[in-house]
Amino acid sequence: YSQRGVQWAVKQASRAAKILKEVSVHTLRHSFVTHLLEDGMDILSIKNLLGHESIDTTLIYLQIAQLSTHKLFSPLDTLFSEFGKK
């Protein structure tokens, strides 16, 4: 597959889906990363997955993601629950 061929396929798929907004391969990348963040993947793992040199580049995705506070937790929560089991 060529880069141009993939770009063409994405454009055709977006037209077939009647998506009015401009869609590109980069749109798919942003969507993928946003979903990873929303599902709780840590930012350093995402940085490495994307191949970013700087965490600042990856942090841009945090502005896009709709992070739910109920998915956030403290490492102390796990520590205290483990301590209580013993």
PDB file with one MODEL, atoms N, CA, C and O in Angstrom:
MODEL        1
ATOM      1  N   TYR A   1       0.833  -1.185   0.000  1.00  0.00           N
ATOM      2  CA  TYR A   1       0.000   0.000   0.000  1.00  0.00           C
ATOM      3  C   TYR A   1       0.875   1.244   0.000  1.00  0.00           C
ATOM      4  O   TYR A   1       1.891   1.305   0.692  1.00  0.00           O
ATOM      5  N   SER A   2       0.474   2.214  -0.771  1.00  0.00           N
ATOM      6  CA  SER A   2       1.205   3.477  -0.778  1.00  0.00           C
ATOM      7  C   SER A   2       0.517   4.473   0.150  1.00  0.00           C
ATOM      8  O   SER A   2      -0.655   4.315   0.493  1.00  0.00           O
ATOM      9  N   GLN A   3       1.254   5.486   0.545  1.00  0.00           N
ATOM     10  CA  GLN A   3       0.694   6.529   1.400  1.00  0.00           C
ATOM     11  C   GLN A   3      -0.484   7.207   0.696  1.00  0.00           C
ATOM     12  O   GLN A   3      -1.521   7.471   1.305  1.00  0.00           O
ATOM     13  N   ARG A   4      -0.306   7.475  -0.559  1.00  0.00           N
ATOM     14  CA  ARG A   4      -1.373   8.129  -1.326  1.00  0.00           C
ATOM     15  C   ARG A   4      -2.607   7.223  -1.438  1.00  0.00           C
ATOM     16  O   ARG A   4      -3.740   7.702  -1.388  1.00  0.00           O
ATOM     17  N   GLY A   5      -2.384   5.928  -1.587  1.00  0.00           N
ATOM     18  CA  GLY A   5      -3.496   4.982  -1.671  1.00  0.00           C
ATOM     19  C   GLY A   5      -4.300   4.921  -0.382  1.00  0.00           C
ATOM     20  O   GLY A   5      -5.528   4.847  -0.409  1.00  0.00           O
ATOM     21  N   VAL A   6      -3.605   4.953   0.739  1.00  0.00           N
ATOM     22  CA  VAL A   6      -4.283   4.940   2.040  1.00  0.00           C
ATOM     23  C   VAL A   6      -5.066   6.239   2.221  1.00  0.00           C
ATOM     24  O   VAL A   6      -6.207   6.217   2.685  1.00  0.00           O
ATOM     25  N   GLN A   7      -4.464   7.357   1.860  1.00  0.00           N
ATOM     26  CA  GLN A   7      -5.161   8.644   1.961  1.00  0.00           C
ATOM     27  C   GLN A   7      -6.427   8.640   1.098  1.00  0.00           C
ATOM     28  O   GLN A   7      -7.474   9.125   1.526  1.00  0.00           O
ATOM     29  N   TRP A   8      -6.328   8.098  -0.101  1.00  0.00           N
ATOM     30  CA  TRP A   8      -7.471   8.016  -1.003  1.00  0.00           C
ATOM     31  C   TRP A   8      -8.571   7.150  -0.390  1.00  0.00           C
ATOM     32  O   TRP A   8      -9.745   7.514  -0.442  1.00  0.00           O
ATOM     33  N   ALA A   9      -8.201   6.010   0.188  1.00  0.00           N
ATOM     34  CA  ALA A   9      -9.184   5.107   0.793  1.00  0.00           C
ATOM     35  C   ALA A   9      -9.906   5.768   1.965  1.00  0.00           C
ATOM     36  O   ALA A   9     -11.114   5.596   2.128  1.00  0.00           O
ATOM     37  N   VAL A  10      -9.178   6.514   2.774  1.00  0.00           N
ATOM     38  CA  VAL A  10      -9.793   7.215   3.908  1.00  0.00           C
ATOM     39  C   VAL A  10     -10.783   8.258   3.397  1.00  0.00           C
ATOM     40  O   VAL A  10     -11.884   8.381   3.932  1.00  0.00           O
ATOM     41  N   LYS A  11     -10.401   9.005   2.373  1.00  0.00           N
ATOM     42  CA  LYS A  11     -11.305  10.013   1.796  1.00  0.00           C
ATOM     43  C   LYS A  11     -12.566   9.351   1.237  1.00  0.00           C
ATOM     44  O   LYS A  11     -13.676   9.838   1.454  1.00  0.00           O
ATOM     45  N   GLN A  12     -12.391   8.248   0.524  1.00  0.00           N
ATOM     46  CA  GLN A  12     -13.543   7.549  -0.052  1.00  0.00           C
ATOM     47  C   GLN A  12     -14.468   7.020   1.039  1.00  0.00           C
ATOM     48  O   GLN A  12     -15.689   7.114   0.919  1.00  0.00           O
ATOM     49  N   ALA A  13     -13.895   6.470   2.092  1.00  0.00           N
ATOM     50  CA  ALA A  13     -14.697   5.936   3.196  1.00  0.00           C
ATOM     51  C   ALA A  13     -15.461   7.052   3.898  1.00  0.00           C
ATOM     52  O   ALA A  13     -16.619   6.870   4.274  1.00  0.00           O
ATOM     53  N   SER A  14     -14.826   8.198   4.075  1.00  0.00           N
ATOM     54  CA  SER A  14     -15.516   9.310   4.741  1.00  0.00           C
ATOM     55  C   SER A  14     -16.649   9.845   3.864  1.00  0.00           C
ATOM     56  O   SER A  14     -17.703  10.223   4.375  1.00  0.00           O
ATOM     57  N   ARG A  15     -16.438   9.876   2.572  1.00  0.00           N
ATOM     58  CA  ARG A  15     -17.517  10.303   1.665  1.00  0.00           C
ATOM     59  C   ARG A  15     -18.666   9.299   1.688  1.00  0.00           C
ATOM     60  O   ARG A  15     -19.834   9.686   1.738  1.00  0.00           O
ATOM     61  N   ALA A  16     -18.333   8.015   1.652  1.00  0.00           N
ATOM     62  CA  ALA A  16     -19.367   6.974   1.676  1.00  0.00           C
ATOM     63  C   ALA A  16     -20.175   7.020   2.971  1.00  0.00           C
ATOM     64  O   ALA A  16     -21.367   6.715   2.977  1.00  0.00           O
ATOM     65  N   ALA A  17     -19.524   7.402   4.060  1.00  0.00           N
ATOM     66  CA  ALA A  17     -20.195   7.510   5.361  1.00  0.00           C
ATOM     67  C   ALA A  17     -20.904   8.859   5.513  1.00  0.00           C
ATOM     68  O   ALA A  17     -21.517   9.137   6.543  1.00  0.00           O
ATOM     69  N   LYS A  18     -20.811   9.686   4.478  1.00  0.00           N
ATOM     70  CA  LYS A  18     -21.429  11.019   4.481  1.00  0.00           C
ATOM     71  C   LYS A  18     -20.939  11.897   5.638  1.00  0.00           C
ATOM     72  O   LYS A  18     -21.705  12.638   6.252  1.00  0.00           O
ATOM     73  N   ILE A  19     -19.653  11.787   5.907  1.00  0.00           N
ATOM     74  CA  ILE A  19     -19.030  12.639   6.924  1.00  0.00           C
ATOM     75  C   ILE A  19     -18.694  13.968   6.259  1.00  0.00           C
ATOM     76  O   ILE A  19     -17.935  14.014   5.291  1.00  0.00           O
ATOM     77  N   LEU A  20     -19.254  15.024   6.774  1.00  0.00           N
ATOM     78  CA  LEU A  20     -19.073  16.338   6.158  1.00  0.00           C
ATOM     79  C   LEU A  20     -17.753  16.991   6.542  1.00  0.00           C
ATOM     80  O   LEU A  20     -17.211  17.795   5.784  1.00  0.00           O
ATOM     81  N   LYS A  21     -17.238  16.650   7.712  1.00  0.00           N
ATOM     82  CA  LYS A  21     -15.979  17.207   8.193  1.00  0.00           C
ATOM     83  C   LYS A  21     -14.816  16.596   7.399  1.00  0.00           C
ATOM     84  O   LYS A  21     -14.880  15.443   6.973  1.00  0.00           O
ATOM     85  N   GLU A  22     -13.764  17.383   7.211  1.00  0.00           N
ATOM     86  CA  GLU A  22     -12.566  16.886   6.524  1.00  0.00           C
ATOM     87  C   GLU A  22     -11.936  15.751   7.336  1.00  0.00           C
ATOM     88  O   GLU A  22     -11.698  15.902   8.534  1.00  0.00           O
ATOM     89  N   VAL A  23     -11.670  14.626   6.689  1.00  0.00           N
ATOM     90  CA  VAL A  23     -11.096  13.460   7.360  1.00  0.00           C
ATOM     91  C   VAL A  23      -9.797  13.085   6.657  1.00  0.00           C
ATOM     92  O   VAL A  23      -9.710  13.094   5.429  1.00  0.00           O
ATOM     93  N   SER A  24      -8.781  12.751   7.469  1.00  0.00           N
ATOM     94  CA  SER A  24      -7.492  12.329   6.919  1.00  0.00           C
ATOM     95  C   SER A  24      -6.957  11.163   7.742  1.00  0.00           C
ATOM     96  O   SER A  24      -7.551  10.773   8.747  1.00  0.00           O
ATOM     97  N   VAL A  25      -5.850  10.623   7.311  1.00  0.00           N
ATOM     98  CA  VAL A  25      -5.197   9.561   8.075  1.00  0.00           C
ATOM     99  C   VAL A  25      -4.832  10.091   9.460  1.00  0.00           C
ATOM    100  O   VAL A  25      -4.916   9.361  10.448  1.00  0.00           O
ATOM    101  N   HIS A  26      -4.433  11.343   9.532  1.00  0.00           N
ATOM    102  CA  HIS A  26      -4.074  11.943  10.821  1.00  0.00           C
ATOM    103  C   HIS A  26      -5.298  12.043  11.737  1.00  0.00           C
ATOM    104  O   HIS A  26      -5.167  11.956  12.958  1.00  0.00           O
ATOM    105  N   THR A  27      -6.477  12.223  11.153  1.00  0.00           N
ATOM    106  CA  THR A  27      -7.715  12.226  11.935  1.00  0.00           C
ATOM    107  C   THR A  27      -7.890  10.885  12.634  1.00  0.00           C
ATOM    108  O   THR A  27      -8.281  10.831  13.800  1.00  0.00           O
ATOM    109  N   LEU A  28      -7.598   9.803  11.918  1.00  0.00           N
ATOM    110  CA  LEU A  28      -7.700   8.462  12.510  1.00  0.00           C
ATOM    111  C   LEU A  28      -6.698   8.295  13.648  1.00  0.00           C
ATOM    112  O   LEU A  28      -7.014   7.687  14.670  1.00  0.00           O
ATOM    113  N   ARG A  29      -5.503   8.828  13.475  1.00  0.00           N
ATOM    114  CA  ARG A  29      -4.477   8.762  14.521  1.00  0.00           C
ATOM    115  C   ARG A  29      -4.950   9.507  15.773  1.00  0.00           C
ATOM    116  O   ARG A  29      -4.826   8.996  16.886  1.00  0.00           O
ATOM    117  N   HIS A  30      -5.488  10.703  15.588  1.00  0.00           N
ATOM    118  CA  HIS A  30      -5.998  11.481  16.721  1.00  0.00           C
ATOM    119  C   HIS A  30      -7.129  10.743  17.424  1.00  0.00           C
ATOM    120  O   HIS A  30      -7.182  10.697  18.653  1.00  0.00           O
ATOM    121  N   SER A  31      -8.017  10.176  16.649  1.00  0.00           N
ATOM    122  CA  SER A  31      -9.147   9.446  17.226  1.00  0.00           C
ATOM    123  C   SER A  31      -8.661   8.252  18.037  1.00  0.00           C
ATOM    124  O   SER A  31      -9.138   8.017  19.148  1.00  0.00           O
ATOM    125  N   PHE A  32      -7.722   7.503  17.491  1.00  0.00           N
ATOM    126  CA  PHE A  32      -7.157   6.335  18.164  1.00  0.00           C
ATOM    127  C   PHE A  32      -6.548   6.726  19.509  1.00  0.00           C
ATOM    128  O   PHE A  32      -6.816   6.088  20.527  1.00  0.00           O
ATOM    129  N   VAL A  33      -5.731   7.770  19.509  1.00  0.00           N
ATOM    130  CA  VAL A  33      -5.058   8.204  20.736  1.00  0.00           C
ATOM    131  C   VAL A  33      -6.066   8.747  21.748  1.00  0.00           C
ATOM    132  O   VAL A  33      -5.946   8.487  22.945  1.00  0.00           O
ATOM    133  N   THR A  34      -7.039   9.488  21.278  1.00  0.00           N
ATOM    134  CA  THR A  34      -8.057  10.016  22.183  1.00  0.00           C
ATOM    135  C   THR A  34      -8.792   8.883  22.886  1.00  0.00           C
ATOM    136  O   THR A  34      -9.047   8.958  24.088  1.00  0.00           O
ATOM    137  N   HIS A  35      -9.131   7.840  22.147  1.00  0.00           N
ATOM    138  CA  HIS A  35      -9.804   6.689  22.762  1.00  0.00           C
ATOM    139  C   HIS A  35      -8.895   5.968  23.759  1.00  0.00           C
ATOM    140  O   HIS A  35      -9.364   5.515  24.803  1.00  0.00           O
ATOM    141  N   LEU A  36      -7.617   5.860  23.452  1.00  0.00           N
ATOM    142  CA  LEU A  36      -6.685   5.246  24.405  1.00  0.00           C
ATOM    143  C   LEU A  36      -6.654   6.035  25.710  1.00  0.00           C
ATOM    144  O   LEU A  36      -6.696   5.453  26.793  1.00  0.00           O
ATOM    145  N   LEU A  37      -6.582   7.352  25.604  1.00  0.00           N
ATOM    146  CA  LEU A  37      -6.574   8.203  26.798  1.00  0.00           C
ATOM    147  C   LEU A  37      -7.867   8.063  27.582  1.00  0.00           C
ATOM    148  O   LEU A  37      -7.849   7.937  28.806  1.00  0.00           O
ATOM    149  N   GLU A  38      -8.991   8.084  26.874  1.00  0.00           N
ATOM    150  CA  GLU A  38     -10.283   7.986  27.542  1.00  0.00           C
ATOM    151  C   GLU A  38     -10.475   6.623  28.204  1.00  0.00           C
ATOM    152  O   GLU A  38     -11.218   6.495  29.177  1.00  0.00           O
ATOM    153  N   ASP A  39      -9.796   5.609  27.667  1.00  0.00           N
ATOM    154  CA  ASP A  39      -9.878   4.271  28.265  1.00  0.00           C
ATOM    155  C   ASP A  39      -8.860   4.067  29.376  1.00  0.00           C
ATOM    156  O   ASP A  39      -8.816   3.001  29.991  1.00  0.00           O
ATOM    157  N   GLY A  40      -8.038   5.086  29.640  1.00  0.00           N
ATOM    158  CA  GLY A  40      -7.147   5.036  30.789  1.00  0.00           C
ATOM    159  C   GLY A  40      -5.697   4.690  30.523  1.00  0.00           C
ATOM    160  O   GLY A  40      -4.939   4.488  31.472  1.00  0.00           O
ATOM    161  N   MET A  41      -5.278   4.613  29.261  1.00  0.00           N
ATOM    162  CA  MET A  41      -3.871   4.324  28.982  1.00  0.00           C
ATOM    163  C   MET A  41      -3.016   5.503  29.425  1.00  0.00           C
ATOM    164  O   MET A  41      -3.396   6.658  29.232  1.00  0.00           O
ATOM    165  N   ASP A  42      -1.866   5.216  30.016  1.00  0.00           N
ATOM    166  CA  ASP A  42      -1.019   6.293  30.526  1.00  0.00           C
ATOM    167  C   ASP A  42      -0.311   7.026  29.388  1.00  0.00           C
ATOM    168  O   ASP A  42      -0.027   6.456  28.334  1.00  0.00           O
ATOM    169  N   ILE A  43      -0.041   8.289  29.632  1.00  0.00           N
ATOM    170  CA  ILE A  43       0.493   9.185  28.616  1.00  0.00           C
ATOM    171  C   ILE A  43       1.895   8.782  28.149  1.00  0.00           C
ATOM    172  O   ILE A  43       2.229   8.987  26.982  1.00  0.00           O
ATOM    173  N   LEU A  44       2.718   8.215  29.029  1.00  0.00           N
ATOM    174  CA  LEU A  44       4.066   7.793  28.614  1.00  0.00           C
ATOM    175  C   LEU A  44       4.012   6.612  27.652  1.00  0.00           C
ATOM    176  O   LEU A  44       4.802   6.544  26.710  1.00  0.00           O
ATOM    177  N   SER A  45       3.096   5.688  27.878  1.00  0.00           N
ATOM    178  CA  SER A  45       2.939   4.561  26.946  1.00  0.00           C
ATOM    179  C   SER A  45       2.479   5.061  25.582  1.00  0.00           C
ATOM    180  O   SER A  45       2.939   4.581  24.546  1.00  0.00           O
ATOM    181  N   ILE A  46       1.573   6.023  25.593  1.00  0.00           N
ATOM    182  CA  ILE A  46       1.089   6.590  24.331  1.00  0.00           C
ATOM    183  C   ILE A  46       2.217   7.332  23.621  1.00  0.00           C
ATOM    184  O   ILE A  46       2.354   7.231  22.402  1.00  0.00           O
ATOM    185  N   LYS A  47       3.024   8.077  24.375  1.00  0.00           N
ATOM    186  CA  LYS A  47       4.184   8.779  23.800  1.00  0.00           C
ATOM    187  C   LYS A  47       5.086   7.795  23.069  1.00  0.00           C
ATOM    188  O   LYS A  47       5.512   8.046  21.942  1.00  0.00           O
ATOM    189  N   ASN A  48       5.370   6.679  23.720  1.00  0.00           N
ATOM    190  CA  ASN A  48       6.244   5.675  23.113  1.00  0.00           C
ATOM    191  C   ASN A  48       5.583   5.015  21.904  1.00  0.00           C
ATOM    192  O   ASN A  48       6.243   4.759  20.897  1.00  0.00           O
ATOM    193  N   LEU A  49       4.297   4.744  22.002  1.00  0.00           N
ATOM    194  CA  LEU A  49       3.558   4.132  20.901  1.00  0.00           C
ATOM    195  C   LEU A  49       3.580   5.017  19.661  1.00  0.00           C
ATOM    196  O   LEU A  49       3.727   4.529  18.540  1.00  0.00           O
ATOM    197  N   LEU A  50       3.432   6.318  19.871  1.00  0.00           N
ATOM    198  CA  LEU A  50       3.407   7.260  18.753  1.00  0.00           C
ATOM    199  C   LEU A  50       4.794   7.625  18.244  1.00  0.00           C
ATOM    200  O   LEU A  50       4.931   8.161  17.145  1.00  0.00           O
ATOM    201  N   GLY A  51       5.821   7.339  19.036  1.00  0.00           N
ATOM    202  CA  GLY A  51       7.178   7.666  18.627  1.00  0.00           C
ATOM    203  C   GLY A  51       7.532   9.131  18.807  1.00  0.00           C
ATOM    204  O   GLY A  51       8.436   9.644  18.148  1.00  0.00           O
ATOM    205  N   HIS A  52       6.819   9.805  19.701  1.00  0.00           N
ATOM    206  CA  HIS A  52       7.137  11.208  19.964  1.00  0.00           C
ATOM    207  C   HIS A  52       8.428  11.314  20.765  1.00  0.00           C
ATOM    208  O   HIS A  52       8.651  10.534  21.691  1.00  0.00           O
ATOM    209  N   GLU A  53       9.272  12.266  20.416  1.00  0.00           N
ATOM    210  CA  GLU A  53      10.491  12.509  21.186  1.00  0.00           C
ATOM    211  C   GLU A  53      10.179  13.251  22.472  1.00  0.00           C
ATOM    212  O   GLU A  53      10.785  12.995  23.512  1.00  0.00           O
ATOM    213  N   SER A  54       9.235  14.166  22.392  1.00  0.00           N
ATOM    214  CA  SER A  54       8.906  15.013  23.535  1.00  0.00           C
ATOM    215  C   SER A  54       7.517  14.673  24.066  1.00  0.00           C
ATOM    216  O   SER A  54       6.578  14.488  23.292  1.00  0.00           O
ATOM    217  N   ILE A  55       7.393  14.593  25.382  1.00  0.00           N
ATOM    218  CA  ILE A  55       6.094  14.359  26.010  1.00  0.00           C
ATOM    219  C   ILE A  55       5.155  15.529  25.726  1.00  0.00           C
ATOM    220  O   ILE A  55       3.936  15.355  25.721  1.00  0.00           O
ATOM    221  N   ASP A  56       5.711  16.720  25.489  1.00  0.00           N
ATOM    222  CA  ASP A  56       4.885  17.896  25.199  1.00  0.00           C
ATOM    223  C   ASP A  56       4.028  17.684  23.951  1.00  0.00           C
ATOM    224  O   ASP A  56       2.884  18.136  23.893  1.00  0.00           O
ATOM    225  N   THR A  57       4.583  17.001  22.962  1.00  0.00           N
ATOM    226  CA  THR A  57       3.820  16.708  21.751  1.00  0.00           C
ATOM    227  C   THR A  57       2.644  15.803  22.077  1.00  0.00           C
ATOM    228  O   THR A  57       1.539  16.012  21.575  1.00  0.00           O
ATOM    229  N   THR A  58       2.872  14.811  22.904  1.00  0.00           N
ATOM    230  CA  THR A  58       1.817  13.869  23.274  1.00  0.00           C
ATOM    231  C   THR A  58       0.767  14.535  24.150  1.00  0.00           C
ATOM    232  O   THR A  58      -0.416  14.208  24.060  1.00  0.00           O
ATOM    233  N   LEU A  59       1.188  15.459  24.991  1.00  0.00           N
ATOM    234  CA  LEU A  59       0.259  16.132  25.900  1.00  0.00           C
ATOM    235  C   LEU A  59      -0.816  16.928  25.165  1.00  0.00           C
ATOM    236  O   LEU A  59      -1.855  17.243  25.745  1.00  0.00           O
ATOM    237  N   ILE A  60      -0.580  17.252  23.908  1.00  0.00           N
ATOM    238  CA  ILE A  60      -1.591  17.950  23.110  1.00  0.00           C
ATOM    239  C   ILE A  60      -2.879  17.133  23.067  1.00  0.00           C
ATOM    240  O   ILE A  60      -3.975  17.693  23.058  1.00  0.00           O
ATOM    241  N   TYR A  61      -2.745  15.815  23.042  1.00  0.00           N
ATOM    242  CA  TYR A  61      -3.922  14.948  22.973  1.00  0.00           C
ATOM    243  C   TYR A  61      -4.785  15.042  24.227  1.00  0.00           C
ATOM    244  O   TYR A  61      -5.987  14.782  24.169  1.00  0.00           O
ATOM    245  N   LEU A  62      -4.190  15.408  25.351  1.00  0.00           N
ATOM    246  CA  LEU A  62      -4.965  15.549  26.584  1.00  0.00           C
ATOM    247  C   LEU A  62      -5.991  16.667  26.468  1.00  0.00           C
ATOM    248  O   LEU A  62      -7.040  16.615  27.109  1.00  0.00           O
ATOM    249  N   GLN A  63      -5.699  17.668  25.663  1.00  0.00           N
ATOM    250  CA  GLN A  63      -6.638  18.771  25.473  1.00  0.00           C
ATOM    251  C   GLN A  63      -7.874  18.307  24.709  1.00  0.00           C
ATOM    252  O   GLN A  63      -8.947  18.892  24.848  1.00  0.00           O
ATOM    253  N   ILE A  64      -7.726  17.268  23.912  1.00  0.00           N
ATOM    254  CA  ILE A  64      -8.813  16.761  23.079  1.00  0.00           C
ATOM    255  C   ILE A  64      -9.669  15.756  23.842  1.00  0.00           C
ATOM    256  O   ILE A  64     -10.894  15.752  23.719  1.00  0.00           O
ATOM    257  N   ALA A  65      -9.026  14.917  24.621  1.00  0.00           N
ATOM    258  CA  ALA A  65      -9.721  13.815  25.291  1.00  0.00           C
ATOM    259  C   ALA A  65     -10.685  14.322  26.350  1.00  0.00           C
ATOM    260  O   ALA A  65     -10.415  15.301  27.045  1.00  0.00           O
ATOM    261  N   GLN A  66     -11.803  13.641  26.455  1.00  0.00           N
ATOM    262  CA  GLN A  66     -12.789  13.918  27.495  1.00  0.00           C
ATOM    263  C   GLN A  66     -12.554  12.912  28.612  1.00  0.00           C
ATOM    264  O   GLN A  66     -13.168  11.845  28.638  1.00  0.00           O
ATOM    265  N   LEU A  67     -11.664  13.258  29.533  1.00  0.00           N
ATOM    266  CA  LEU A  67     -11.296  12.328  30.586  1.00  0.00           C
ATOM    267  C   LEU A  67     -12.306  12.393  31.719  1.00  0.00           C
ATOM    268  O   LEU A  67     -12.664  13.465  32.208  1.00  0.00           O
ATOM    269  N   SER A  68     -12.746  11.227  32.113  1.00  0.00           N
ATOM    270  CA  SER A  68     -13.709  11.121  33.202  1.00  0.00           C
ATOM    271  C   SER A  68     -12.953  10.973  34.510  1.00  0.00           C
ATOM    272  O   SER A  68     -12.023  10.172  34.604  1.00  0.00           O
ATOM    273  N   THR A  69     -13.340  11.733  35.514  1.00  0.00           N
ATOM    274  CA  THR A  69     -12.618  11.679  36.782  1.00  0.00           C
ATOM    275  C   THR A  69     -12.847  10.365  37.515  1.00  0.00           C
ATOM    276  O   THR A  69     -12.054  10.018  38.391  1.00  0.00           O
ATOM    277  N   HIS A  70     -13.901   9.623  37.192  1.00  0.00           N
ATOM    278  CA  HIS A  70     -14.103   8.350  37.890  1.00  0.00           C
ATOM    279  C   HIS A  70     -13.094   7.292  37.450  1.00  0.00           C
ATOM    280  O   HIS A  70     -12.933   6.275  38.124  1.00  0.00           O
ATOM    281  N   LYS A  71     -12.414   7.520  36.325  1.00  0.00           N
ATOM    282  CA  LYS A  71     -11.389   6.583  35.878  1.00  0.00           C
ATOM    283  C   LYS A  71     -10.025   6.914  36.477  1.00  0.00           C
ATOM    284  O   LYS A  71      -9.093   6.116  36.382  1.00  0.00           O
ATOM    285  N   LEU A  72      -9.908   8.078  37.088  1.00  0.00           N
ATOM    286  CA  LEU A  72      -8.646   8.477  37.696  1.00  0.00           C
ATOM    287  C   LEU A  72      -8.558   7.894  39.092  1.00  0.00           C
ATOM    288  O   LEU A  72      -9.550   7.848  39.820  1.00  0.00           O
ATOM    289  N   PHE A  73      -7.380   7.454  39.459  1.00  0.00           N
ATOM    290  CA  PHE A  73      -7.212   6.885  40.787  1.00  0.00           C
ATOM    291  C   PHE A  73      -5.813   7.186  41.291  1.00  0.00           C
ATOM    292  O   PHE A  73      -4.915   7.544  40.528  1.00  0.00           O
ATOM    293  N   SER A  74      -5.657   7.035  42.564  1.00  0.00           N
ATOM    294  CA  SER A  74      -4.364   7.237  43.189  1.00  0.00           C
ATOM    295  C   SER A  74      -3.706   5.881  43.402  1.00  0.00           C
ATOM    296  O   SER A  74      -4.391   4.919  43.750  1.00  0.00           O
ATOM    297  N   PRO A  75      -2.403   5.781  43.205  1.00  0.00           N
ATOM    298  CA  PRO A  75      -1.712   4.529  43.524  1.00  0.00           C
ATOM    299  C   PRO A  75      -1.911   4.133  44.980  1.00  0.00           C
ATOM    300  O   PRO A  75      -1.820   2.955  45.325  1.00  0.00           O
ATOM    301  N   LEU A  76      -2.181   5.110  45.829  1.00  0.00           N
ATOM    302  CA  LEU A  76      -2.424   4.807  47.242  1.00  0.00           C
ATOM    303  C   LEU A  76      -3.697   3.989  47.427  1.00  0.00           C
ATOM    304  O   LEU A  76      -3.798   3.214  48.378  1.00  0.00           O
ATOM    305  N   ASP A  77      -4.681   4.151  46.520  1.00  0.00           N
ATOM    306  CA  ASP A  77      -5.906   3.359  46.604  1.00  0.00           C
ATOM    307  C   ASP A  77      -5.579   1.870  46.540  1.00  0.00           C
ATOM    308  O   ASP A  77      -6.116   1.081  47.318  1.00  0.00           O
ATOM    309  N   THR A  78      -4.713   1.492  45.628  1.00  0.00           N
ATOM    310  CA  THR A  78      -4.310   0.096  45.481  1.00  0.00           C
ATOM    311  C   THR A  78      -3.504  -0.356  46.687  1.00  0.00           C
ATOM    312  O   THR A  78      -3.701  -1.460  47.194  1.00  0.00           O
ATOM    313  N   LEU A  79      -2.607   0.487  47.140  1.00  0.00           N
ATOM    314  CA  LEU A  79      -1.776   0.153  48.289  1.00  0.00           C
ATOM    315  C   LEU A  79      -2.638  -0.116  49.517  1.00  0.00           C
ATOM    316  O   LEU A  79      -2.436  -1.104  50.223  1.00  0.00           O
ATOM    317  N   PHE A  80      -3.594   0.765  49.767  1.00  0.00           N
ATOM    318  CA  PHE A  80      -4.440   0.603  50.943  1.00  0.00           C
ATOM    319  C   PHE A  80      -5.342  -0.617  50.829  1.00  0.00           C
ATOM    320  O   PHE A  80      -5.596  -1.284  51.832  1.00  0.00           O
ATOM    321  N   SER A  81      -5.832  -0.924  49.630  1.00  0.00           N
ATOM    322  CA  SER A  81      -6.682  -2.105  49.483  1.00  0.00           C
ATOM    323  C   SER A  81      -5.859  -3.377  49.669  1.00  0.00           C
ATOM    324  O   SER A  81      -6.351  -4.350  50.240  1.00  0.00           O
ATOM    325  N   GLU A  82      -4.617  -3.380  49.195  1.00  0.00           N
ATOM    326  CA  GLU A  82      -3.736  -4.538  49.394  1.00  0.00           C
ATOM    327  C   GLU A  82      -3.374  -4.691  50.868  1.00  0.00           C
ATOM    328  O   GLU A  82      -3.328  -5.806  51.388  1.00  0.00           O
ATOM    329  N   PHE A  83      -3.119  -3.572  51.535  1.00  0.00           N
ATOM    330  CA  PHE A  83      -2.760  -3.595  52.946  1.00  0.00           C
ATOM    331  C   PHE A  83      -3.916  -4.142  53.779  1.00  0.00           C
ATOM    332  O   PHE A  83      -3.700  -4.880  54.740  1.00  0.00           O
ATOM    333  N   GLY A  84      -5.131  -3.782  53.411  1.00  0.00           N
ATOM    334  CA  GLY A  84      -6.306  -4.227  54.149  1.00  0.00           C
ATOM    335  C   GLY A  84      -6.573  -5.716  54.010  1.00  0.00           C
ATOM    336  O   GLY A  84      -7.230  -6.303  54.869  1.00  0.00           O
ATOM    337  N   LYS A  85      -6.070  -6.350  52.930  1.00  0.00           N
ATOM    338  CA  LYS A  85      -6.297  -7.778  52.698  1.00  0.00           C
ATOM    339  C   LYS A  85      -5.425  -8.648  53.580  1.00  0.00           C
ATOM    340  O   LYS A  85      -5.767  -9.802  53.835  1.00  0.00           O
ATOM    341  N   LYS A  86      -4.303  -8.117  54.054  1.00  0.00           N
ATOM    342  CA  LYS A  86      -3.341  -8.927  54.807  1.00  0.00           C
ATOM    343  C   LYS A  86      -3.677  -8.990  56.263  1.00  0.00           C
ATOM    344  O   LYS A  86      -2.965  -9.633  57.034  1.00  0.00           O
TER     345      LYS A  86
ENDMDL
END
